[in-house]
Amino acid sequence: MLFNVVKPARAVMTSVFFALVVAALAGCSFKPEQQIWEISGPIFGTRYHISVVMEDDQIRLQQLAGGIEQVLDGVDAAMSTWREDSELSRFNLLPDQSDWTALSVPLYTVLLEAETVSALTDGAFDVTIGPVVNLWGFGPDARPEKVPDEATLARILDRTGHEKIELRDQPPGIRTSETQYLDLSAIAKGFGVDEVGRYLVSEGISSYLVEIGGEVRVGGRKPDGSAWRLAIETPGDAAEQVNRIVALGGVLAVDSARNYRALATSGDYRNYYEFNGQRYSHTLDPQTGKPITHNLASVTVIAENCMRADALATGFTVMGFEDAMALAVRQNIPAYFIVRGEAGFEAHYTPAFSSFITQ
């Protein structure tokens, strides 16, 4: 088995990718029959860290660990561009996508959400950007020996566009007006987090925290009745520094009709490479096909599910601070922005985000 089970949970549960650390307060007193147990392992080129609240039952814990691995392997088999045998890769390899191609329900669900976020962000989030991602060396293809030239970039970019995708719900299917190479790396991880959360609930685990590479979903509360607390990291290449701590779990005051339990962070400061002294972010603008260059360092979004939070965080990162903040305020989206200013990093957040802040 590739997963690990840790007994019991540590005071600080994990340090995660892309501007997020999961913060658990020290000194909590738990009832003997309910403890936090951790399960971890590799997936999607990163690692998953899952905390479940349950009694001391090692057989049950091992069963849950095996089930979690199966759930994540299923998501990977459907949506990975790094696996030639995945459902998504098989579609991408089709020479003609103008006829309807059947989709599994999970892949259809993710593509439908991607289209929703694409429309909301006016194309700042776009899963058809895959060929451009590969051109810049951030996909499965090898990193290029030089920065793409303008002519090549324009030619490949001209073939992309989320409006060229058409989805059908009964039965689930897809066709495109021009053959596409879809890349779900900015949304599939969030979907995987949601799938693990749903699996845990189906197994009778109502209190949990699921984290994959910085994308988080929680259920219920910790054994002492407190909310799950998450720390947003200040961007930088040095050791993590906490910028703000937020609490998730249960129906929160920001909107009593909605249950916010997922969080995702996107940033331009971890995944990049340098060429001839210039730094190139992995976050590409679908309009220009080039890495973003504005002053927005990271975006954290809280949403009802991690799939949406994941996609919105990426879309907002592409849009830049002013446009993203305006959209998030109009749509009442809890969002937290860290911007590079003349005197250092500056934090800004929407009114909807304020109810989640604990310090």
C-alpha positions as CSV (number, residue, x, y, z in Angstrom):
1,M,0.0,0.0,0.0
2,L,1.2,3.5,-0.8
3,F,-0.8,5.3,1.9
4,N,0.3,5.9,5.5
5,V,-1.8,5.9,8.6
6,V,-0.6,8.0,11.5
7,K,-1.7,7.5,15.1
8,P,-2.8,9.9,16.5
9,A,-2.9,13.2,14.7
10,R,-0.1,15.7,15.2
11,A,-0.6,19.1,16.7
12,V,0.3,20.7,13.3
13,M,-1.2,18.4,10.7
14,T,0.6,19.3,7.5
15,S,2.4,21.9,5.5
16,V,0.8,22.1,2.1
17,F,1.4,23.3,-1.5
18,F,0.4,26.7,-2.8
19,A,0.0,29.1,0.1
20,L,-1.9,27.0,2.6
21,V,-1.1,25.3,5.8
22,V,-3.6,23.3,7.9
23,A,-3.4,24.7,11.4
24,A,-4.6,22.7,14.4
25,L,-4.4,24.4,17.8
26,A,-2.2,22.7,20.4
27,G,-3.6,21.8,23.8
28,C,-7.0,20.6,22.6
29,S,-8.6,18.0,24.9
30,F,-10.4,15.2,23.1
31,K,-12.8,12.7,24.4
32,P,-11.0,9.3,24.7
33,E,-13.4,7.6,22.2
34,Q,-13.0,10.3,19.5
35,Q,-9.6,11.2,18.1
36,I,-8.2,12.7,14.9
37,W,-6.5,10.1,12.8
38,E,-4.5,10.9,9.7
39,I,-4.1,9.1,6.4
40,S,-1.7,10.3,3.7
41,G,-0.2,9.2,0.4
42,P,0.9,10.4,-3.1
43,I,-1.6,11.5,-5.8
44,F,-1.7,13.9,-8.7
45,G,2.0,14.7,-8.5
46,T,1.6,15.9,-4.9
47,R,0.3,14.3,-1.7
48,Y,-3.0,13.9,0.1
49,H,-3.4,14.4,3.8
50,I,-6.7,13.4,5.4
51,S,-7.9,13.7,9.0
52,V,-10.8,11.7,10.2
53,V,-12.5,11.9,13.6
54,M,-13.3,8.4,14.9
55,E,-12.7,6.0,17.7
56,D,-9.5,3.8,17.9
57,D,-10.3,1.1,15.3
58,Q,-7.3,0.1,13.3
59,I,-9.1,-2.3,11.0
60,R,-11.7,0.3,10.2
61,L,-9.0,2.9,9.6
62,Q,-7.1,0.7,7.2
63,Q,-10.3,0.0,5.3
64,L,-10.9,3.8,5.0
65,A,-7.4,4.3,3.8
66,G,-7.8,1.7,1.1
67,G,-11.2,3.2,0.0
68,I,-9.7,6.7,-0.2
69,E,-6.9,5.4,-2.4
70,Q,-9.4,3.8,-4.8
71,V,-11.5,7.0,-5.0
72,L,-8.4,9.1,-5.9
73,D,-7.1,6.5,-8.4
74,G,-10.6,6.7,-10.0
75,V,-10.3,10.4,-10.4
76,D,-6.8,10.1,-11.8
77,A,-7.9,7.5,-14.3
78,A,-10.6,9.8,-15.5
79,M,-8.9,13.2,-15.6
80,S,-5.2,12.9,-15.8
81,T,-3.2,14.3,-18.7
82,W,-0.1,12.5,-17.4
83,R,-1.7,9.1,-18.1
84,E,-2.1,8.1,-21.7
85,D,-4.8,5.6,-20.7
86,S,-7.0,8.1,-18.8
87,E,-10.5,8.9,-20.1
88,L,-9.4,12.5,-20.7
89,S,-6.3,11.5,-22.6
90,R,-8.2,9.2,-24.8
91,F,-10.5,12.0,-25.7
92,N,-7.6,14.4,-26.3
93,L,-6.0,11.9,-28.7
94,L,-9.1,11.7,-30.9
95,P,-8.3,13.2,-34.3
96,D,-11.9,14.3,-34.8
97,Q,-14.0,15.5,-31.9
98,S,-17.0,16.8,-33.9
99,D,-19.2,13.8,-33.1
100,W,-20.5,13.2,-29.6
101,T,-18.2,11.3,-27.3
102,A,-19.6,9.6,-24.3
103,L,-18.4,10.8,-20.9
104,S,-18.4,9.3,-17.5
105,V,-20.5,11.1,-15.0
106,P,-17.4,12.4,-13.0
107,L,-15.7,13.8,-16.1
108,Y,-18.9,15.4,-17.3
109,T,-19.5,16.9,-13.9
110,V,-16.0,18.5,-13.9
111,L,-16.3,19.8,-17.5
112,L,-19.7,21.3,-16.8
113,E,-18.4,23.1,-13.7
114,A,-15.4,24.3,-15.8
115,E,-17.7,25.8,-18.4
116,T,-19.7,27.5,-15.6
117,V,-16.6,29.1,-14.2
118,S,-15.3,30.0,-17.7
119,A,-18.5,31.9,-18.3
120,L,-18.4,33.6,-14.9
121,T,-14.8,34.8,-15.3
122,D,-15.2,35.8,-19.0
123,G,-12.7,33.1,-20.1
124,A,-10.0,33.7,-17.5
125,F,-10.5,30.1,-16.5
126,D,-10.3,27.9,-19.6
127,V,-9.6,24.1,-19.8
128,T,-8.8,24.3,-23.5
129,I,-5.5,26.0,-22.7
130,G,-3.8,22.6,-22.5
131,P,-1.7,22.9,-25.7
132,V,-0.4,26.3,-24.5
133,V,0.4,24.8,-21.1
134,N,2.4,22.1,-22.8
135,L,4.1,24.7,-25.1
136,W,5.4,26.5,-22.0
137,G,6.6,23.3,-20.4
138,F,4.1,23.0,-17.5
139,G,2.3,19.9,-18.8
140,P,3.3,16.3,-19.4
141,D,5.6,17.3,-22.3
142,A,9.3,18.0,-21.6
143,R,10.3,21.6,-20.7
144,P,11.2,23.6,-23.8
145,E,14.8,24.7,-24.4
146,K,13.6,28.2,-25.2
147,V,10.6,30.4,-24.6
148,P,7.9,30.0,-27.3
149,D,8.1,32.4,-30.1
150,E,5.2,34.7,-30.9
151,A,4.2,33.0,-34.2
152,T,4.0,29.5,-32.6
153,L,2.2,30.8,-29.6
154,A,-0.4,32.6,-31.7
155,R,-0.9,29.6,-34.0
156,I,-1.6,27.3,-31.0
157,L,-3.6,29.8,-29.0
158,D,-5.9,30.4,-32.0
159,R,-7.2,26.8,-31.8
160,T,-8.2,27.1,-28.1
161,G,-11.3,28.6,-26.5
162,H,-13.9,27.2,-24.1
163,E,-16.7,28.3,-26.3
164,K,-15.7,25.6,-28.8
165,I,-16.8,22.9,-26.3
166,E,-20.4,21.6,-26.3
167,L,-21.7,19.4,-23.5
168,R,-24.7,17.1,-23.4
169,D,-26.3,15.8,-20.2
170,Q,-28.4,12.9,-21.4
171,P,-26.5,10.8,-21.9
172,P,-23.4,12.7,-20.8
173,G,-21.3,13.6,-23.8
174,I,-19.0,16.2,-25.4
175,R,-18.1,17.4,-28.9
176,T,-16.0,20.3,-30.1
177,S,-16.2,22.6,-33.1
178,E,-12.4,22.3,-33.4
179,T,-10.3,19.5,-32.0
180,Q,-9.1,20.3,-28.5
181,Y,-6.6,19.2,-25.9
182,L,-8.3,19.7,-22.5
183,D,-6.3,20.2,-19.3
184,L,-8.2,19.8,-16.0
185,S,-5.3,20.4,-13.7
186,A,-6.8,23.5,-12.2
187,I,-10.1,21.9,-11.2
188,A,-9.7,18.1,-11.0
189,K,-7.7,18.2,-7.8
190,G,-10.6,20.1,-6.1
191,F,-13.0,17.5,-7.5
192,G,-10.8,14.7,-6.0
193,V,-11.0,16.4,-2.6
194,D,-14.8,16.5,-2.9
195,E,-15.0,12.9,-3.9
196,V,-13.0,11.8,-0.9
197,G,-15.3,13.9,1.3
198,R,-18.4,12.2,-0.2
199,Y,-16.8,8.8,0.3
200,L,-16.1,9.5,4.0
201,V,-19.6,10.6,4.6
202,S,-20.9,7.4,2.8
203,E,-18.8,5.4,5.3
204,G,-20.3,7.1,8.3
205,I,-17.5,9.6,8.9
206,S,-19.2,13.0,9.4
207,S,-16.1,14.9,10.8
208,Y,-13.1,15.1,8.6
209,L,-10.6,17.3,6.8
210,V,-9.3,16.4,3.3
211,E,-6.4,18.2,1.8
212,I,-4.6,17.6,-1.6
213,G,-1.9,20.0,-2.6
214,G,-3.5,23.0,-0.8
215,E,-7.1,22.3,-1.7
216,V,-9.3,21.6,1.4
217,R,-12.7,20.3,2.3
218,V,-14.0,19.8,5.8
219,G,-17.0,18.1,7.3
220,G,-18.4,18.5,10.8
221,R,-16.0,19.7,13.6
222,K,-13.1,18.5,15.7
223,P,-13.7,16.2,18.7
224,D,-13.8,19.2,21.1
225,G,-16.5,20.8,19.0
226,S,-14.3,23.6,17.5
227,A,-14.2,24.4,13.8
228,W,-11.4,23.2,11.5
229,R,-8.9,26.1,11.3
230,L,-6.8,26.8,8.3
231,A,-3.9,29.2,7.9
232,I,-3.3,31.2,4.7
233,E,0.4,31.5,4.0
234,T,2.2,34.7,3.1
235,P,3.7,34.1,-0.4
236,G,7.5,33.6,-0.6
237,D,10.2,31.0,-1.2
238,A,11.2,30.9,2.5
239,A,9.6,29.0,5.3
240,E,5.9,29.4,5.6
241,Q,4.6,32.4,7.4
242,V,1.0,32.6,8.5
243,N,-0.9,35.6,7.0
244,R,-4.4,34.8,8.2
245,I,-6.3,32.0,10.0
246,V,-9.8,31.1,8.9
247,A,-12.3,28.6,10.3
248,L,-14.5,26.2,8.3
249,G,-17.1,23.8,9.5
250,G,-20.9,23.9,9.6
251,V,-23.2,26.6,8.4
252,L,-21.5,30.0,8.9
253,A,-22.9,33.4,9.4
254,V,-21.9,34.7,6.0
255,D,-25.0,33.1,4.5
256,S,-27.2,30.8,6.6
257,A,-28.6,29.1,3.5
258,R,-25.3,27.8,2.3
259,N,-22.8,25.5,3.8
260,Y,-19.3,26.7,3.1
261,R,-16.8,23.8,3.7
262,A,-14.1,24.0,1.0
263,L,-11.1,26.2,0.4
264,A,-8.6,26.5,-2.4
265,T,-5.5,28.7,-2.9
266,S,-3.8,29.6,-6.2
267,G,-0.5,31.5,-6.5
268,D,2.2,32.3,-8.9
269,Y,5.2,31.9,-6.6
270,R,5.7,28.2,-6.3
271,N,5.4,26.6,-9.7
272,Y,7.6,28.5,-12.1
273,Y,10.9,28.3,-14.0
274,E,13.5,30.7,-15.0
275,F,15.0,31.2,-18.5
276,N,17.7,33.8,-19.2
277,G,17.2,35.4,-15.9
278,Q,13.4,35.8,-16.3
279,R,10.9,34.1,-14.2
280,Y,7.8,32.4,-15.8
281,S,4.8,31.6,-13.8
282,H,2.8,28.4,-14.4
283,T,-0.4,30.4,-14.5
284,L,-1.2,31.3,-18.1
285,D,-3.6,33.9,-19.3
286,P,-5.9,32.2,-21.9
287,Q,-6.3,35.5,-23.7
288,T,-2.6,36.0,-24.4
289,G,-1.2,32.5,-23.9
290,K,1.5,34.0,-21.7
291,P,2.3,33.6,-18.0
292,I,0.7,36.3,-15.8
293,T,2.8,39.2,-14.8
294,H,0.6,41.4,-12.6
295,N,1.0,42.0,-8.9
296,L,-1.5,39.5,-7.5
297,A,0.6,36.9,-5.6
298,S,-2.1,34.5,-4.3
299,V,-5.9,34.1,-4.1
300,T,-7.8,32.0,-1.6
301,V,-11.5,31.2,-2.3
302,I,-14.0,29.6,0.0
303,A,-16.9,27.8,-1.6
304,E,-19.6,25.1,-1.1
305,N,-17.3,22.6,-2.8
306,C,-13.6,22.3,-3.5
307,M,-14.1,21.9,-7.3
308,R,-15.5,25.4,-7.6
309,A,-13.1,26.9,-5.1
310,D,-10.2,25.4,-7.1
311,A,-11.4,26.7,-10.5
312,L,-12.3,30.2,-9.1
313,A,-9.0,30.6,-7.4
314,T,-7.2,30.0,-10.7
315,G,-9.6,32.2,-12.7
316,F,-9.2,35.1,-10.2
317,T,-5.4,34.7,-10.3
318,V,-5.5,35.1,-14.1
319,M,-7.8,38.2,-13.9
320,G,-5.6,40.1,-11.5
321,F,-6.6,41.8,-8.2
322,E,-8.8,44.7,-9.4
323,D,-11.0,42.7,-11.8
324,A,-11.2,39.6,-9.6
325,M,-12.0,41.6,-6.4
326,A,-14.8,43.4,-8.3
327,L,-16.3,40.1,-9.6
328,A,-16.0,38.4,-6.2
329,V,-17.8,41.3,-4.5
330,R,-20.6,41.3,-7.1
331,Q,-21.1,37.6,-6.8
332,N,-20.8,37.6,-2.9
333,I,-17.8,35.1,-3.1
334,P,-15.6,34.8,-0.1
335,A,-12.1,35.6,-1.5
336,Y,-8.8,36.6,0.0
337,F,-6.1,38.4,-2.1
338,I,-2.5,38.9,-1.3
339,V,-1.0,41.6,-3.5
340,R,2.6,42.7,-4.0
341,G,2.8,46.3,-3.0
342,E,5.7,48.8,-2.8
343,A,6.1,48.1,0.9
344,G,5.6,44.4,0.7
345,F,2.6,42.1,0.6
346,E,-0.8,43.6,1.1
347,A,-3.9,41.5,2.0
348,H,-7.4,42.4,0.8
349,Y,-10.6,40.4,1.2
350,T,-14.3,40.5,0.2
351,P,-17.0,41.3,2.7
352,A,-18.2,37.6,2.3
353,F,-14.8,36.4,3.5
354,S,-14.7,38.3,6.8
355,S,-17.0,35.9,8.6
356,F,-14.4,33.1,8.3
357,I,-11.5,35.0,9.8
358,T,-10.5,34.1,13.3
359,Q,-7.2,36.0,13.5
